[in-house]
Amino acid sequence: MSEIKTDAERITLLEETIAYQAKTIDELSEQIAEQWKVVEQARAKLDRLTERFLSLEEASLEAPAITKPPHY
């Protein structure tokens, strides 16, 4: 048997639901902001590593060829 609720009870229930959902949205928003910081840090690190790799690759192309020492 379902309970008949008064308008005041229904409004209170709706207000509680809205408050809970607002809190959840705020928490999720904070988590997204934190994850975005992590993504940006990872992207910056990847950019630095890419630059370092390219400079090392360029330096290795400019290095003289490896030859046998004269005593061989």
PQR file of N, CA, C, O and H, with PARSE charges and radii, in Angstrom:
ATOM      1  N   MET A   1       0.851  -1.172   0.000 -0.4000 1.5000
ATOM      2  CA  MET A   1       0.000   0.000   0.000 -0.0000 2.0000
ATOM      3  C   MET A   1       0.900   1.241   0.000  0.5500 1.7000
ATOM      4  O   MET A   1       1.754   1.382   0.876 -0.5500 1.4000
ATOM      5  N   SER A   2       0.721   2.123  -0.955 -0.4000 1.5000
ATOM      6  CA  SER A   2       1.563   3.311  -1.032 -0.0000 2.0000
ATOM      7  C   SER A   2       1.042   4.387  -0.096  0.5500 1.7000
ATOM      8  O   SER A   2      -0.158   4.542   0.128 -0.5500 1.4000
ATOM      9  H   SER A   2       0.027   2.009  -1.667  0.4000 1.0000
ATOM     10  N   GLU A   3       1.978   5.098   0.420 -0.4000 1.5000
ATOM     11  CA  GLU A   3       1.643   6.146   1.380 -0.0000 2.0000
ATOM     12  C   GLU A   3       1.364   7.443   0.629  0.5500 1.7000
ATOM     13  O   GLU A   3       2.129   7.839  -0.250 -0.5500 1.4000
ATOM     14  H   GLU A   3       2.953   4.972   0.238  0.4000 1.0000
ATOM     15  N   ILE A   4       0.282   8.089   0.975 -0.4000 1.5000
ATOM     16  CA  ILE A   4      -0.057   9.367   0.354 -0.0000 2.0000
ATOM     17  C   ILE A   4       0.716  10.459   1.098  0.5500 1.7000
ATOM     18  O   ILE A   4       0.639  10.581   2.320 -0.5500 1.4000
ATOM     19  H   ILE A   4      -0.340   7.768   1.690  0.4000 1.0000
ATOM     20  N   LYS A   5       1.464  11.247   0.319 -0.4000 1.5000
ATOM     21  CA  LYS A   5       2.291  12.295   0.922 -0.0000 2.0000
ATOM     22  C   LYS A   5       1.641  13.651   0.735  0.5500 1.7000
ATOM     23  O   LYS A   5       0.957  13.914  -0.254 -0.5500 1.4000
ATOM     24  H   LYS A   5       1.527  11.147  -0.674  0.4000 1.0000
ATOM     25  N   THR A   6       1.876  14.485   1.703 -0.4000 1.5000
ATOM     26  CA  THR A   6       1.362  15.852   1.609 -0.0000 2.0000
ATOM     27  C   THR A   6       2.261  16.658   0.683  0.5500 1.7000
ATOM     28  O   THR A   6       3.376  16.247   0.361 -0.5500 1.4000
ATOM     29  H   THR A   6       2.432  14.271   2.506  0.4000 1.0000
ATOM     30  N   ASP A   7       1.765  17.788   0.272 -0.4000 1.5000
ATOM     31  CA  ASP A   7       2.563  18.664  -0.586 -0.0000 2.0000
ATOM     32  C   ASP A   7       3.863  19.065   0.118  0.5500 1.7000
ATOM     33  O   ASP A   7       4.919  19.126  -0.512 -0.5500 1.4000
ATOM     34  H   ASP A   7       0.859  18.121   0.534  0.4000 1.0000
ATOM     35  N   ALA A   8       3.787  19.332   1.397 -0.4000 1.5000
ATOM     36  CA  ALA A   8       4.981  19.728   2.149 -0.0000 2.0000
ATOM     37  C   ALA A   8       6.004  18.601   2.176  0.5500 1.7000
ATOM     38  O   ALA A   8       7.201  18.857   2.043 -0.5500 1.4000
ATOM     39  H   ALA A   8       2.929  19.283   1.909  0.4000 1.0000
ATOM     40  N   GLU A   9       5.558  17.360   2.344 -0.4000 1.5000
ATOM     41  CA  GLU A   9       6.471  16.211   2.348 -0.0000 2.0000
ATOM     42  C   GLU A   9       7.096  16.015   0.970  0.5500 1.7000
ATOM     43  O   GLU A   9       8.284  15.715   0.853 -0.5500 1.4000
ATOM     44  H   GLU A   9       4.586  17.152   2.452  0.4000 1.0000
ATOM     45  N   ARG A  10       6.287  16.188  -0.067 -0.4000 1.5000
ATOM     46  CA  ARG A  10       6.799  16.049  -1.434 -0.0000 2.0000
ATOM     47  C   ARG A  10       7.838  17.132  -1.726  0.5500 1.7000
ATOM     48  O   ARG A  10       8.871  16.859  -2.337 -0.5500 1.4000
ATOM     49  H   ARG A  10       5.322  16.432   0.028  0.4000 1.0000
ATOM     50  N   ILE A  11       7.563  18.346  -1.292 -0.4000 1.5000
ATOM     51  CA  ILE A  11       8.515  19.446  -1.515 -0.0000 2.0000
ATOM     52  C   ILE A  11       9.801  19.179  -0.743  0.5500 1.7000
ATOM     53  O   ILE A  11      10.892  19.400  -1.267 -0.5500 1.4000
ATOM     54  H   ILE A  11       6.723  18.568  -0.795  0.4000 1.0000
ATOM     55  N   THR A  12       9.686  18.710   0.487 -0.4000 1.5000
ATOM     56  CA  THR A  12      10.871  18.396   1.287 -0.0000 2.0000
ATOM     57  C   THR A  12      11.693  17.312   0.608  0.5500 1.7000
ATOM     58  O   THR A  12      12.917  17.421   0.528 -0.5500 1.4000
ATOM     59  H   THR A  12       8.799  18.531   0.913  0.4000 1.0000
ATOM     60  N   LEU A  13      11.034  16.269   0.119 -0.4000 1.5000
ATOM     61  CA  LEU A  13      11.731  15.193  -0.584 -0.0000 2.0000
ATOM     62  C   LEU A  13      12.439  15.716  -1.836  0.5500 1.7000
ATOM     63  O   LEU A  13      13.584  15.351  -2.105 -0.5500 1.4000
ATOM     64  H   LEU A  13      10.040  16.180   0.184  0.4000 1.0000
ATOM     65  N   LEU A  14      11.760  16.564  -2.590 -0.4000 1.5000
ATOM     66  CA  LEU A  14      12.372  17.150  -3.786 -0.0000 2.0000
ATOM     67  C   LEU A  14      13.573  18.024  -3.424  0.5500 1.7000
ATOM     68  O   LEU A  14      14.597  17.983  -4.106 -0.5500 1.4000
ATOM     69  H   LEU A  14      10.831  16.861  -2.371  0.4000 1.0000
ATOM     70  N   GLU A  15      13.453  18.810  -2.358 -0.4000 1.5000
ATOM     71  CA  GLU A  15      14.564  19.655  -1.928 -0.0000 2.0000
ATOM     72  C   GLU A  15      15.760  18.813  -1.498  0.5500 1.7000
ATOM     73  O   GLU A  15      16.903  19.158  -1.800 -0.5500 1.4000
ATOM     74  H   GLU A  15      12.621  18.843  -1.803  0.4000 1.0000
ATOM     75  N   GLU A  16      15.504  17.707  -0.794 -0.4000 1.5000
ATOM     76  CA  GLU A  16      16.590  16.813  -0.381 -0.0000 2.0000
ATOM     77  C   GLU A  16      17.279  16.200  -1.600  0.5500 1.7000
ATOM     78  O   GLU A  16      18.504  16.108  -1.668 -0.5500 1.4000
ATOM     79  H   GLU A  16      14.576  17.427  -0.549  0.4000 1.0000
ATOM     80  N   THR A  17      16.457  15.787  -2.552 -0.4000 1.5000
ATOM     81  CA  THR A  17      17.004  15.191  -3.777 -0.0000 2.0000
ATOM     82  C   THR A  17      17.853  16.202  -4.537  0.5500 1.7000
ATOM     83  O   THR A  17      18.946  15.873  -4.999 -0.5500 1.4000
ATOM     84  H   THR A  17      15.461  15.861  -2.497  0.4000 1.0000
ATOM     85  N   ILE A  18      17.367  17.412  -4.668 -0.4000 1.5000
ATOM     86  CA  ILE A  18      18.107  18.464  -5.371 -0.0000 2.0000
ATOM     87  C   ILE A  18      19.411  18.780  -4.645  0.5500 1.7000
ATOM     88  O   ILE A  18      20.448  18.960  -5.283 -0.5500 1.4000
ATOM     89  H   ILE A  18      16.479  17.680  -4.293  0.4000 1.0000
ATOM     90  N   ALA A  19      19.366  18.848  -3.321 -0.4000 1.5000
ATOM     91  CA  ALA A  19      20.578  19.136  -2.548 -0.0000 2.0000
ATOM     92  C   ALA A  19      21.611  18.027  -2.744  0.5500 1.7000
ATOM     93  O   ALA A  19      22.798  18.306  -2.912 -0.5500 1.4000
ATOM     94  H   ALA A  19      18.524  18.701  -2.802  0.4000 1.0000
ATOM     95  N   TYR A  20      21.164  16.773  -2.721 -0.4000 1.5000
ATOM     96  CA  TYR A  20      22.067  15.640  -2.926 -0.0000 2.0000
ATOM     97  C   TYR A  20      22.665  15.686  -4.332  0.5500 1.7000
ATOM     98  O   TYR A  20      23.865  15.470  -4.502 -0.5500 1.4000
ATOM     99  H   TYR A  20      20.199  16.546  -2.585  0.4000 1.0000
ATOM    100  N   GLN A  21      21.854  15.961  -5.319 -0.4000 1.5000
ATOM    101  CA  GLN A  21      22.340  16.020  -6.697 -0.0000 2.0000
ATOM    102  C   GLN A  21      23.298  17.192  -6.896  0.5500 1.7000
ATOM    103  O   GLN A  21      24.289  17.061  -7.616 -0.5500 1.4000
ATOM    104  H   GLN A  21      20.879  16.137  -5.181  0.4000 1.0000
ATOM    105  N   ALA A  22      23.021  18.320  -6.277 -0.4000 1.5000
ATOM    106  CA  ALA A  22      23.915  19.474  -6.377 -0.0000 2.0000
ATOM    107  C   ALA A  22      25.278  19.143  -5.763  0.5500 1.7000
ATOM    108  O   ALA A  22      26.320  19.494  -6.317 -0.5500 1.4000
ATOM    109  H   ALA A  22      22.216  18.426  -5.693  0.4000 1.0000
ATOM    110  N   LYS A  23      25.258  18.468  -4.619 -0.4000 1.5000
ATOM    111  CA  LYS A  23      26.512  18.058  -3.963 -0.0000 2.0000
ATOM    112  C   LYS A  23      27.292  17.106  -4.864  0.5500 1.7000
ATOM    113  O   LYS A  23      28.507  17.241  -5.015 -0.5500 1.4000
ATOM    114  H   LYS A  23      24.411  18.182  -4.169  0.4000 1.0000
ATOM    115  N   THR A  24      26.593  16.146  -5.458 -0.4000 1.5000
ATOM    116  CA  THR A  24      27.234  15.184  -6.348 -0.0000 2.0000
ATOM    117  C   THR A  24      27.838  15.887  -7.562  0.5500 1.7000
ATOM    118  O   THR A  24      28.952  15.564  -7.972 -0.5500 1.4000
ATOM    119  H   THR A  24      25.607  16.036  -5.335  0.4000 1.0000
ATOM    120  N   ILE A  25      27.120  16.835  -8.132 -0.4000 1.5000
ATOM    121  CA  ILE A  25      27.623  17.584  -9.287 -0.0000 2.0000
ATOM    122  C   ILE A  25      28.880  18.364  -8.908  0.5500 1.7000
ATOM    123  O   ILE A  25      29.847  18.388  -9.669 -0.5500 1.4000
ATOM    124  H   ILE A  25      26.215  17.098  -7.799  0.4000 1.0000
ATOM    125  N   ASP A  26      28.872  18.999  -7.740 -0.4000 1.5000
ATOM    126  CA  ASP A  26      30.057  19.740  -7.283 -0.0000 2.0000
ATOM    127  C   ASP A  26      31.248  18.813  -7.101  0.5500 1.7000
ATOM    128  O   ASP A  26      32.363  19.154  -7.496 -0.5500 1.4000
ATOM    129  H   ASP A  26      28.086  18.979  -7.122  0.4000 1.0000
ATOM    130  N   GLU A  27      31.027  17.643  -6.506 -0.4000 1.5000
ATOM    131  CA  GLU A  27      32.117  16.680  -6.308 -0.0000 2.0000
ATOM    132  C   GLU A  27      32.670  16.203  -7.644  0.5500 1.7000
ATOM    133  O   GLU A  27      33.885  16.114  -7.818 -0.5500 1.4000
ATOM    134  H   GLU A  27      30.121  17.366  -6.185  0.4000 1.0000
ATOM    135  N   LEU A  28      31.789  15.897  -8.582 -0.4000 1.5000
ATOM    136  CA  LEU A  28      32.231  15.455  -9.904 -0.0000 2.0000
ATOM    137  C   LEU A  28      32.989  16.558 -10.639  0.5500 1.7000
ATOM    138  O   LEU A  28      33.973  16.292 -11.330 -0.5500 1.4000
ATOM    139  H   LEU A  28      30.802  15.969  -8.440  0.4000 1.0000
ATOM    140  N   SER A  29      32.530  17.776 -10.488 -0.4000 1.5000
ATOM    141  CA  SER A  29      33.207  18.905 -11.117 -0.0000 2.0000
ATOM    142  C   SER A  29      34.618  19.057 -10.572  0.5500 1.7000
ATOM    143  O   SER A  29      35.554  19.309 -11.332 -0.5500 1.4000
ATOM    144  H   SER A  29      31.731  17.992  -9.927  0.4000 1.0000
ATOM    145  N   GLU A  30      34.780  18.906  -9.256 -0.4000 1.5000
ATOM    146  CA  GLU A  30      36.110  18.981  -8.644 -0.0000 2.0000
ATOM    147  C   GLU A  30      37.007  17.859  -9.151  0.5500 1.7000
ATOM    148  O   GLU A  30      38.186  18.079  -9.431 -0.5500 1.4000
ATOM    149  H   GLU A  30      34.021  18.702  -8.639  0.4000 1.0000
ATOM    150  N   GLN A  31      36.448  16.657  -9.268 -0.4000 1.5000
ATOM    151  CA  GLN A  31      37.229  15.532  -9.773 -0.0000 2.0000
ATOM    152  C   GLN A  31      37.669  15.764 -11.216  0.5500 1.7000
ATOM    153  O   GLN A  31      38.801  15.448 -11.584 -0.5500 1.4000
ATOM    154  H   GLN A  31      35.491  16.478  -9.040  0.4000 1.0000
ATOM    155  N   ILE A  32      36.779  16.312 -12.020 -0.4000 1.5000
ATOM    156  CA  ILE A  32      37.136  16.606 -13.415 -0.0000 2.0000
ATOM    157  C   ILE A  32      38.253  17.644 -13.464  0.5500 1.7000
ATOM    158  O   ILE A  32      39.185  17.515 -14.258 -0.5500 1.4000
ATOM    159  H   ILE A  32      35.860  16.568 -11.721  0.4000 1.0000
ATOM    160  N   ALA A  33      38.166  18.660 -12.629 -0.4000 1.5000
ATOM    161  CA  ALA A  33      39.208  19.690 -12.595 -0.0000 2.0000
ATOM    162  C   ALA A  33      40.549  19.087 -12.201  0.5500 1.7000
ATOM    163  O   ALA A  33      41.572  19.426 -12.795 -0.5500 1.4000
ATOM    164  H   ALA A  33      37.410  18.765 -11.983  0.4000 1.0000
ATOM    165  N   GLU A  34      40.564  18.199 -11.211 -0.4000 1.5000
ATOM    166  CA  GLU A  34      41.806  17.543 -10.793 -0.0000 2.0000
ATOM    167  C   GLU A  34      42.354  16.658 -11.911  0.5500 1.7000
ATOM    168  O   GLU A  34      43.557  16.660 -12.171 -0.5500 1.4000
ATOM    169  H   GLU A  34      39.733  17.923 -10.728  0.4000 1.0000
ATOM    170  N   GLN A  35      41.485  15.911 -12.565 -0.4000 1.5000
ATOM    171  CA  GLN A  35      41.928  15.050 -13.657 -0.0000 2.0000
ATOM    172  C   GLN A  35      42.465  15.889 -14.819  0.5500 1.7000
ATOM    173  O   GLN A  35      43.415  15.481 -15.488 -0.5500 1.4000
ATOM    174  H   GLN A  35      40.507  15.909 -12.354  0.4000 1.0000
ATOM    175  N   TRP A  36      41.876  17.034 -15.059 -0.4000 1.5000
ATOM    176  CA  TRP A  36      42.354  17.904 -16.134 -0.0000 2.0000
ATOM    177  C   TRP A  36      43.768  18.376 -15.830  0.5500 1.7000
ATOM    178  O   TRP A  36      44.599  18.467 -16.733 -0.5500 1.4000
ATOM    179  H   TRP A  36      41.104  17.365 -14.516  0.4000 1.0000
ATOM    180  N   LYS A  37      44.052  18.680 -14.550 -0.4000 1.5000
ATOM    181  CA  LYS A  37      45.407  19.074 -14.160 -0.0000 2.0000
ATOM    182  C   LYS A  37      46.388  17.944 -14.437  0.5500 1.7000
ATOM    183  O   LYS A  37      47.485  18.179 -14.942 -0.5500 1.4000
ATOM    184  H   LYS A  37      43.377  18.605 -13.815  0.4000 1.0000
ATOM    185  N   VAL A  38      45.994  16.716 -14.105 -0.4000 1.5000
ATOM    186  CA  VAL A  38      46.852  15.556 -14.345 -0.0000 2.0000
ATOM    187  C   VAL A  38      47.102  15.379 -15.841  0.5500 1.7000
ATOM    188  O   VAL A  38      48.227  15.105 -16.258 -0.5500 1.4000
ATOM    189  H   VAL A  38      45.102  16.524 -13.695  0.4000 1.0000
ATOM    190  N   VAL A  39      46.060  15.535 -16.639 -0.4000 1.5000
ATOM    191  CA  VAL A  39      46.199  15.403 -18.099 -0.0000 2.0000
ATOM    192  C   VAL A  39      47.144  16.477 -18.636  0.5500 1.7000
ATOM    193  O   VAL A  39      48.005  16.188 -19.467 -0.5500 1.4000
ATOM    194  H   VAL A  39      45.146  15.758 -16.300  0.4000 1.0000
ATOM    195  N   GLU A  40      46.987  17.704 -18.166 -0.4000 1.5000
ATOM    196  CA  GLU A  40      47.854  18.791 -18.634 -0.0000 2.0000
ATOM    197  C   GLU A  40      49.313  18.548 -18.226  0.5500 1.7000
ATOM    198  O   GLU A  40      50.225  18.824 -19.006 -0.5500 1.4000
ATOM    199  H   GLU A  40      46.288  17.939 -17.490  0.4000 1.0000
ATOM    200  N   GLN A  41      49.536  18.035 -17.015 -0.4000 1.5000
ATOM    201  CA  GLN A  41      50.897  17.721 -16.577 -0.0000 2.0000
ATOM    202  C   GLN A  41      51.491  16.613 -17.442  0.5500 1.7000
ATOM    203  O   GLN A  41      52.657  16.684 -17.833 -0.5500 1.4000
ATOM    204  H   GLN A  41      48.795  17.811 -16.382  0.4000 1.0000
ATOM    205  N   ALA A  42      50.695  15.595 -17.740 -0.4000 1.5000
ATOM    206  CA  ALA A  42      51.165  14.499 -18.580 -0.0000 2.0000
ATOM    207  C   ALA A  42      51.465  14.993 -19.992  0.5500 1.7000
ATOM    208  O   ALA A  42      52.450  14.581 -20.605 -0.5500 1.4000
ATOM    209  H   ALA A  42      49.748  15.537 -17.422  0.4000 1.0000
ATOM    210  N   ARG A  43      50.621  15.870 -20.500 -0.4000 1.5000
ATOM    211  CA  ARG A  43      50.844  16.420 -21.838 -0.0000 2.0000
ATOM    212  C   ARG A  43      52.141  17.234 -21.883  0.5500 1.7000
ATOM    213  O   ARG A  43      52.910  17.130 -22.839 -0.5500 1.4000
ATOM    214  H   ARG A  43      49.821  16.205 -20.003  0.4000 1.0000
ATOM    215  N   ALA A  44      52.376  18.035 -20.858 -0.4000 1.5000
ATOM    216  CA  ALA A  44      53.600  18.843 -20.802 -0.0000 2.0000
ATOM    217  C   ALA A  44      54.831  17.939 -20.713  0.5500 1.7000
ATOM    218  O   ALA A  44      55.844  18.194 -21.364 -0.5500 1.4000
ATOM    219  H   ALA A  44      51.751  18.120 -20.082  0.4000 1.0000
ATOM    220  N   LYS A  45      54.735  16.890 -19.910 -0.4000 1.5000
ATOM    221  CA  LYS A  45      55.858  15.956 -19.776 -0.0000 2.0000
ATOM    222  C   LYS A  45      56.116  15.247 -21.101  0.5500 1.7000
ATOM    223  O   LYS A  45      57.269  15.078 -21.500 -0.5500 1.4000
ATOM    224  H   LYS A  45      53.911  16.683 -19.382  0.4000 1.0000
ATOM    225  N   LEU A  46      55.056  14.835 -21.782 -0.4000 1.5000
ATOM    226  CA  LEU A  46      55.200  14.190 -23.082 -0.0000 2.0000
ATOM    227  C   LEU A  46      55.853  15.137 -24.087  0.5500 1.7000
ATOM    228  O   LEU A  46      56.709  14.719 -24.867 -0.5500 1.4000
ATOM    229  H   LEU A  46      54.120  14.972 -21.458  0.4000 1.0000
ATOM    230  N   ASP A  47      55.457  16.401 -24.072 -0.4000 1.5000
ATOM    231  CA  ASP A  47      56.070  17.391 -24.964 -0.0000 2.0000
ATOM    232  C   ASP A  47      57.563  17.524 -24.686  0.5500 1.7000
ATOM    233  O   ASP A  47      58.370  17.557 -25.615 -0.5500 1.4000
ATOM    234  H   ASP A  47      54.762  16.740 -23.438  0.4000 1.0000
ATOM    235  N   ARG A  48      57.935  17.602 -23.382 -0.4000 1.5000
ATOM    236  CA  ARG A  48      59.357  17.707 -23.026 -0.0000 2.0000
ATOM    237  C   ARG A  48      60.137  16.463 -23.461  0.5500 1.7000
ATOM    238  O   ARG A  48      61.245  16.568 -23.986 -0.5500 1.4000
ATOM    239  H   ARG A  48      57.279  17.575 -22.627  0.4000 1.0000
ATOM    240  N   LEU A  49      59.543  15.284 -23.237 -0.4000 1.5000
ATOM    241  CA  LEU A  49      60.211  14.042 -23.638 -0.0000 2.0000
ATOM    242  C   LEU A  49      60.343  13.944 -25.158  0.5500 1.7000
ATOM    243  O   LEU A  49      61.357  13.464 -25.666 -0.5500 1.4000
ATOM    244  H   LEU A  49      58.643  15.199 -22.811  0.4000 1.0000
ATOM    245  N   THR A  50      59.332  14.393 -25.872 -0.4000 1.5000
ATOM    246  CA  THR A  50      59.397  14.380 -27.335 -0.0000 2.0000
ATOM    247  C   THR A  50      60.510  15.287 -27.825  0.5500 1.7000
ATOM    248  O   THR A  50      61.281  14.911 -28.708 -0.5500 1.4000
ATOM    249  H   THR A  50      58.508  14.782 -25.459  0.4000 1.0000
ATOM    250  N   GLU A  51      60.594  16.484 -27.252 -0.4000 1.5000
ATOM    251  CA  GLU A  51      61.668  17.409 -27.634 -0.0000 2.0000
ATOM    252  C   GLU A  51      63.041  16.801 -27.324  0.5500 1.7000
ATOM    253  O   GLU A  51      63.965  16.897 -28.133 -0.5500 1.4000
ATOM    254  H   GLU A  51      59.967  16.789 -26.535  0.4000 1.0000
ATOM    255  N   ARG A  52      63.166  16.185 -26.164 -0.4000 1.5000
ATOM    256  CA  ARG A  52      64.445  15.569 -25.778 -0.0000 2.0000
ATOM    257  C   ARG A  52      64.794  14.423 -26.726  0.5500 1.7000
ATOM    258  O   ARG A  52      65.937  14.304 -27.168 -0.5500 1.4000
ATOM    259  H   ARG A  52      62.416  16.107 -25.507  0.4000 1.0000
ATOM    260  N   PHE A  53      63.819  13.590 -27.034 -0.4000 1.5000
ATOM    261  CA  PHE A  53      64.057  12.479 -27.956 -0.0000 2.0000
ATOM    262  C   PHE A  53      64.489  12.986 -29.324  0.5500 1.7000
ATOM    263  O   PHE A  53      65.431  12.455 -29.913 -0.5500 1.4000
ATOM    264  H   PHE A  53      62.890  13.686 -26.675  0.4000 1.0000
ATOM    265  N   LEU A  54      63.808  14.006 -29.834 -0.4000 1.5000
ATOM    266  CA  LEU A  54      64.160  14.538 -31.148 -0.0000 2.0000
ATOM    267  C   LEU A  54      65.555  15.144 -31.152  0.5500 1.7000
ATOM    268  O   LEU A  54      66.293  14.996 -32.126 -0.5500 1.4000
ATOM    269  H   LEU A  54      63.043  14.437 -29.355  0.4000 1.0000
ATOM    270  N   SER A  55      65.925  15.831 -30.062 -0.4000 1.5000
ATOM    271  CA  SER A  55      67.272  16.404 -30.008 -0.0000 2.0000
ATOM    272  C   SER A  55      68.333  15.308 -29.903  0.5500 1.7000
ATOM    273  O   SER A  55      69.406  15.430 -30.493 -0.5500 1.4000
ATOM    274  H   SER A  55      65.326  15.951 -29.270  0.4000 1.0000
ATOM    275  N   LEU A  56      68.046  14.245 -29.161 -0.4000 1.5000
ATOM    276  CA  LEU A  56      68.999  13.128 -29.084 -0.0000 2.0000
ATOM    277  C   LEU A  56      69.110  12.417 -30.426  0.5500 1.7000
ATOM    278  O   LEU A  56      70.198  12.019 -30.842 -0.5500 1.4000
ATOM    279  H   LEU A  56      67.175  14.146 -28.681  0.4000 1.0000
ATOM    280  N   GLU A  57      67.985  12.263 -31.091 -0.4000 1.5000
ATOM    281  CA  GLU A  57      68.002  11.627 -32.405 -0.0000 2.0000
ATOM    282  C   GLU A  57      68.803  12.475 -33.399  0.5500 1.7000
ATOM    283  O   GLU A  57      69.581  11.948 -34.194 -0.5500 1.4000
ATOM    284  H   GLU A  57      67.101  12.586 -30.754  0.4000 1.0000
ATOM    285  N   GLU A  58      68.602  13.776 -33.341 -0.4000 1.5000
ATOM    286  CA  GLU A  58      69.332  14.681 -34.227 -0.0000 2.0000
ATOM    287  C   GLU A  58      70.830  14.635 -33.931  0.5500 1.7000
ATOM    288  O   GLU A  58      71.650  14.636 -34.848 -0.5500 1.4000
ATOM    289  H   GLU A  58      67.969  14.204 -32.695  0.4000 1.0000
ATOM    290  N   ALA A  59      71.180  14.596 -32.643 -0.4000 1.5000
ATOM    291  CA  ALA A  59      72.590  14.533 -32.253 -0.0000 2.0000
ATOM    292  C   ALA A  59      73.223  13.217 -32.708  0.5500 1.7000
ATOM    293  O   ALA A  59      74.392  13.193 -33.094 -0.5500 1.4000
ATOM    294  H   ALA A  59      70.514  14.595 -31.898  0.4000 1.0000
ATOM    295  N   SER A  60      72.467  12.138 -32.664 -0.4000 1.5000
ATOM    296  CA  SER A  60      73.031  10.847 -33.075 -0.0000 2.0000
ATOM    297  C   SER A  60      73.249  10.808 -34.585  0.5500 1.7000
ATOM    298  O   SER A  60      74.144  10.108 -35.059 -0.5500 1.4000
ATOM    299  H   SER A  60      71.517  12.158 -32.351  0.4000 1.0000
ATOM    300  N   LEU A  61      72.451  11.544 -35.344 -0.4000 1.5000
ATOM    301  CA  LEU A  61      72.650  11.586 -36.795 -0.0000 2.0000
ATOM    302  C   LEU A  61      73.897  12.393 -37.153  0.5500 1.7000
ATOM    303  O   LEU A  61      74.538  12.142 -38.174 -0.5500 1.4000
ATOM    304  H   LEU A  61      71.724  12.114 -34.960  0.4000 1.0000
ATOM    305  N   GLU A  62      74.232  13.360 -36.304 -0.4000 1.5000
ATOM    306  CA  GLU A  62      75.397  14.193 -36.560 -0.0000 2.0000
ATOM    307  C   GLU A  62      76.687  13.555 -36.054  0.5500 1.7000
ATOM    308  O   GLU A  62      77.775  14.019 -36.395 -0.5500 1.4000
ATOM    309  H   GLU A  62      73.712  13.563 -35.475  0.4000 1.0000
ATOM    310  N   ALA A  63      76.588  12.515 -35.260 -0.4000 1.5000
ATOM    311  CA  ALA A  63      77.778  11.855 -34.697 -0.0000 2.0000
ATOM    312  C   ALA A  63      78.547  11.161 -35.815  0.5500 1.7000
ATOM    313  O   ALA A  63      77.956  10.670 -36.777 -0.5500 1.4000
ATOM    314  H   ALA A  63      75.704  12.137 -34.983  0.4000 1.0000
ATOM    315  N   PRO A  64      79.865  11.126 -35.680 -0.5600 1.5000
ATOM    316  CA  PRO A  64      80.652  10.440 -36.710  0.2800 2.0000
ATOM    317  C   PRO A  64      80.350   8.937 -36.698  0.5500 1.7000
ATOM    318  O   PRO A  64      79.980   8.361 -35.675 -0.5500 1.4000
ATOM    319  N   ALA A  65      80.521   8.338 -37.856 -0.4000 1.5000
ATOM    320  CA  ALA A  65      80.248   6.916 -37.977 -0.0000 2.0000
ATOM    321  C   ALA A  65      81.222   6.138 -37.099  0.5500 1.7000
ATOM    322  O   ALA A  65      82.372   6.544 -36.930 -0.5500 1.4000
ATOM    323  H   ALA A  65      80.822   8.806 -38.687  0.4000 1.0000
ATOM    324  N   ILE A  66      80.770   5.041 -36.553 -0.4000 1.5000
ATOM    325  CA  ILE A  66      81.633   4.196 -35.737 -0.0000 2.0000
ATOM    326  C   ILE A  66      82.516   3.372 -36.658  0.5500 1.7000
ATOM    327  O   ILE A  66      82.030   2.640 -37.520 -0.5500 1.4000
ATOM    328  H   ILE A  66      79.836   4.711 -36.691  0.4000 1.0000
ATOM    329  N   THR A  67      83.801   3.503 -36.464 -0.4000 1.5000
ATOM    330  CA  THR A  67      84.753   2.749 -37.288 -0.0000 2.0000
ATOM    331  C   THR A  67      85.622   1.915 -36.383  0.5500 1.7000
ATOM    332  O   THR A  67      85.705   2.164 -35.180 -0.5500 1.4000
ATOM    333  H   THR A  67      84.195   4.099 -35.764  0.4000 1.0000
ATOM    334  N   LYS A  68      86.272   0.921 -36.962 -0.4000 1.5000
ATOM    335  CA  LYS A  68      87.172   0.060 -36.186 -0.0000 2.0000
ATOM    336  C   LYS A  68      88.430   0.858 -35.849  0.5500 1.7000
ATOM    337  O   LYS A  68      88.907   1.648 -36.664 -0.5500 1.4000
ATOM    338  H   LYS A  68      86.205   0.719 -37.939  0.4000 1.0000
ATOM    339  N   PRO A  69      88.949   0.653 -34.678 -0.5600 1.5000
ATOM    340  CA  PRO A  69      90.205   1.324 -34.334  0.2800 2.0000
ATOM    341  C   PRO A  69      91.325   0.854 -35.288  0.5500 1.7000
ATOM    342  O   PRO A  69      91.231  -0.214 -35.894 -0.5500 1.4000
ATOM    343  N   PRO A  70      92.367   1.662 -35.403 -0.5600 1.5000
ATOM    344  CA  PRO A  70      93.436   1.328 -36.365  0.2800 2.0000
ATOM    345  C   PRO A  70      94.130  -0.006 -36.084  0.5500 1.7000
ATOM    346  O   PRO A  70      94.673  -0.606 -37.011 -0.5500 1.4000
ATOM    347  N   HIS A  71      94.132  -0.482 -34.863 -0.4000 1.5000
ATOM    348  CA  HIS A  71      94.870  -1.709 -34.569 -0.0000 2.0000
ATOM    349  C   HIS A  71      94.122  -2.982 -34.988  0.5500 1.7000
ATOM    350  O   HIS A  71      94.632  -4.081 -34.766 -0.5500 1.4000
ATOM    351  H   HIS A  71      93.691   0.005 -34.109  0.4000 1.0000
ATOM    352  N   TYR A  72      92.930  -2.868 -35.589 -0.4000 1.5000
ATOM    353  CA  TYR A  72      92.221  -4.054 -36.043 -0.0000 2.0000
ATOM    354  C   TYR A  72      92.557  -4.367 -37.450  0.5500 1.7000
ATOM    355  O   TYR A  72      92.048  -5.342 -38.004 -0.5500 1.4000
ATOM    356  H   TYR A  72      92.516  -1.976 -35.769  0.4000 1.0000
TER
END
